[in-house]
Amino acid sequence: MNTDHIVTSFDTDLNTIESLVLEMGGLVEQQLLTCTKALKLGDRDLAKEVIRSDSKINALEAEVNRMSIEVLALRQPVAADLRTVVMTLKIANHLERIGDYIKNMARRTNTITKADAFIGSMSTLARMSDRVQGMINAALDAYNRRDPDAAETVRGDDEDVDQMHNGLFRELLTYMMEDTRNISGCMHLLFIAKNIERMGDHAVEIAGETVYLVTGDWPTDKRPKGDRTSRMIFTPEELGDSD
């Protein structure tokens, strides 16, 4: 049996799978950038383009799944090779979920723009989106370079996104209390903000899986989690309503 051929073929398969995942990551980053632009400009055509393009991300994930299962079945990898296949499979799943959140964000952008609904707090939403896009990029770069230290940095960055989400939640509630006509648009923006926050969570998971892929150990420290929106209740006075 030509073992050199088997090893070379296995390495080729792994490289192909990893290339597909990085291609997925590039598409996800571009989708988030485009969707954020569509929201800021109120561009329904751009939002619809994002919705249509989600199928490309899904198709890449399906190919990663197919190839990974084939490698696991035929090559029966162990140790570091097994971690590589399984973690890469999980990372692809996170990217597909991020793509779903972006698609939902685009749908809400289309709805808001079509109804000419109130859009406030765009600067905070844009900052959140930019920060999360940076986290996704950094997590994938850490995965590509097999850099656990860089991956750990991504895990810490999520706290800033959570803090922006907390502030935005309060800000949008204020807008809704000031004028009930703002409620519809603000509700969609709240869901969009939550979508972006969840994208950040998936970037953190990618980073954690990269640490495990490289070291064989899961990160032991509990990452900081500052999203408090599920526990927030404000009185009119706390939101600045003096009436």
C-alpha positions in Angstrom: 0.0 0.0 0.0 1.4 3.4 -1.0 1.1 5.3 2.4 2.7 8.4 0.9 -0.1 8.7 -1.5 -2.7 8.3 1.2 -1.1 11.0 3.4 -0.8 13.4 0.4 -4.4 12.7 -0.5 -5.5 13.3 3.1 -3.6 16.6 3.3 -5.2 17.7 0.0 -8.7 16.9 1.4 -8.0 18.9 4.6 -6.6 21.9 2.6 -9.7 21.9 0.4 -12.1 21.8 3.3 -10.2 24.6 5.1 -10.2 26.7 1.9 -14.0 26.3 1.6 -14.4 27.5 5.2 -12.3 30.5 4.6 -14.3 31.2 1.4 -17.4 31.0 3.5 -15.9 33.5 5.9 -15.1 35.9 3.2 -18.6 35.8 1.9 -20.0 36.3 5.4 -17.9 39.4 6.0 -18.9 40.8 2.7 -22.6 40.1 3.4 -22.4 41.9 6.7 -20.7 44.9 5.2 -23.3 45.1 2.4 -26.2 44.6 4.7 -25.0 47.4 7.0 -24.7 49.7 4.0 -28.2 48.8 2.9 -29.6 49.7 6.3 -27.7 53.0 6.5 -28.8 54.0 3.0 -32.3 52.5 3.1 -31.5 50.6 0.0 -34.0 47.8 -0.6 -32.2 46.5 -3.7 -29.0 46.0 -1.7 -30.9 44.3 1.1 -32.6 41.9 -1.4 -29.1 41.2 -2.9 -28.0 40.1 0.5 -31.0 37.8 1.0 -30.4 36.1 -2.4 -26.7 35.6 -1.8 -27.3 33.6 1.4 -27.7 30.5 -0.7 -24.0 30.7 -1.7 -23.0 30.4 2.0 -25.4 27.5 2.5 -24.0 25.7 -0.6 -20.4 26.0 0.7 -21.4 24.7 4.1 -23.1 21.7 2.5 -19.9 21.0 0.6 -17.8 21.3 3.7 -20.2 18.8 5.5 -20.0 16.4 2.6 -16.2 16.4 2.4 -15.7 16.3 6.2 -18.0 13.3 6.6 -16.2 11.6 3.7 -12.8 12.2 5.3 -14.0 11.0 8.7 -15.4 7.8 7.1 -12.6 7.0 4.7 -9.5 8.3 6.5 -10.5 7.8 10.1 -8.2 10.6 11.3 -6.9 10.7 14.9 -5.4 13.2 17.4 -4.6 16.6 15.7 -6.0 15.6 12.4 -9.3 14.5 13.9 -9.5 17.9 15.8 -8.9 19.7 12.6 -11.7 18.0 10.7 -14.3 18.2 13.6 -13.5 21.9 14.5 -13.5 23.0 10.9 -16.9 21.4 10.5 -18.1 23.3 13.6 -16.6 26.6 12.4 -18.5 26.2 9.1 -21.7 25.7 11.0 -21.1 28.9 13.0 -20.5 30.8 9.7 -23.7 29.5 8.3 -25.6 30.7 11.4 -24.0 34.1 11.0 -25.2 34.1 7.4 -28.7 33.4 8.6 -28.6 36.3 11.1 -27.4 38.6 8.3 -30.2 37.4 6.0 -32.7 38.2 8.8 -31.1 41.6 9.2 -31.5 42.2 5.5 -35.2 41.2 5.6 -35.9 43.6 8.4 -34.0 46.3 6.6 -36.2 45.7 3.6 -39.3 46.0 5.8 -38.2 49.1 7.5 -37.3 50.9 4.3 -40.5 49.8 2.5 -42.6 51.2 5.3 -40.5 54.3 5.6 -40.3 53.5 9.4 -38.3 55.4 12.0 -34.6 54.7 12.0 -32.6 56.0 14.9 -29.4 55.0 16.5 -27.8 54.1 13.2 -24.3 55.2 14.4 -24.4 52.7 17.2 -25.7 49.9 15.0 -23.0 50.7 12.5 -20.3 50.6 15.2 -21.6 47.3 16.4 -21.6 45.8 13.0 -18.1 47.1 12.2 -16.8 45.6 15.5 -18.4 42.2 14.9 -17.1 42.2 11.3 -13.6 42.8 12.8 -14.1 39.9 15.3 -15.2 37.5 12.5 -12.2 38.5 10.4 -9.8 38.1 13.4 -11.3 34.8 14.4 -10.9 33.4 10.9 -7.4 34.8 10.6 -6.5 33.1 13.9 -7.9 29.8 12.6 -6.0 30.1 9.3 -2.7 30.9 11.1 -3.4 28.4 13.9 -2.8 31.2 16.4 -4.4 30.5 19.8 -3.3 33.8 21.3 -5.0 35.8 18.6 -8.1 33.7 19.1 -8.1 34.5 22.8 -8.1 38.2 22.0 -11.3 37.7 20.0 -12.9 36.1 23.0 -12.3 39.2 25.0 -13.5 41.6 22.3 -17.1 40.4 22.7 -17.7 42.5 25.9 -17.5 45.7 23.9 -20.2 44.5 21.6 -22.4 43.6 24.6 -22.0 47.0 26.1 -23.0 48.7 22.8 -26.0 46.4 22.6 -27.0 47.4 26.2 -26.8 51.1 25.4 -28.7 50.7 22.1 -31.5 48.8 23.9 -32.0 51.7 26.3 -31.7 54.3 23.5 -34.4 52.6 21.3 -36.7 52.2 24.3 -36.5 56.0 24.8 -37.4 56.7 21.2 -40.4 54.4 21.5 -41.6 56.2 24.7 -41.1 59.6 23.1 -43.4 58.8 20.2 -45.5 55.7 19.6 -45.0 56.1 15.9 -41.4 55.1 16.4 -42.4 51.7 17.9 -42.5 49.6 14.7 -39.2 50.8 13.3 -37.5 50.6 16.7 -38.7 47.0 17.3 -37.1 45.9 14.0 -33.9 47.8 15.0 -33.9 45.9 18.3 -34.1 42.6 16.5 -31.3 43.7 14.1 -29.1 44.7 17.1 -29.7 41.3 18.6 -28.8 39.6 15.4 -25.5 41.5 15.4 -24.8 40.6 19.0 -25.4 37.0 18.3 -23.0 37.1 15.3 -20.4 38.3 17.8 -21.1 35.3 20.0 -20.5 33.0 17.0 -17.2 34.7 16.3 -16.2 34.0 19.9 -17.2 30.3 19.5 -15.0 30.1 16.3 -12.1 31.6 18.4 -12.6 29.0 21.2 -12.7 26.2 18.7 -9.5 27.4 17.2 -7.8 27.3 20.6 -8.9 23.7 21.0 -7.9 22.8 17.5 -4.3 24.0 18.1 -3.8 23.1 21.7 -6.1 20.2 22.3 -7.6 22.0 25.3 -10.7 24.2 25.6 -10.2 27.7 27.0 -10.6 27.3 30.7 -11.5 30.9 31.6 -15.1 31.9 31.4 -15.3 34.7 28.7 -16.9 37.9 29.9 -20.5 38.3 28.9 -22.0 41.7 29.3 -25.3 41.5 27.5 -27.9 42.5 30.1 -30.8 43.3 27.8 -32.8 40.2 28.8 -32.8 41.5 32.4 -33.4 45.2 31.8 -36.6 46.9 33.0 -36.8 50.7 33.0 -39.2 53.2 34.5 -40.2 56.3 32.5 -38.1 58.3 34.9 -35.0 56.2 34.2 -35.5 56.7 30.5 -35.6 60.5 31.0 -39.4 60.9 30.7 -40.3 63.7 33.1 -44.1 63.8 32.3 
